[in-house]
Amino acid sequence: MSQLAPPRLPVVALDDGGNLRRLRFRLWQVFWTTLTVLVTAWACTFGWIPAIIAILIAKHVLVAILVVGLGVDHARRAQE
């Protein structure tokens, strides 16, 4: 029994730097999306004019978060 090889180390999904970076980025997206929706809902309580302005701003912010998540600028990053 003393000549058995030790067990291999477990493979953890977050060992690779890319996977951890991707997880942090997705958490960043979820956080800012949630914050945008909550601030918009809060601004909607002030009346219909602030509600329209808040929804217009939130629409642009959420589209920007989506575009960054889709990786539209990957070609530019690869050149740098």
Buried (B, 14 or more C-beta within 10 A) or exposed (E): EEEEEEEEEEEEEEEEEEEEEEEEEEEEBEEBBEEBEEBBEEBBEEEEEEBEBBEEBBEEBBEEBEEBEEEEEEEEEEEE
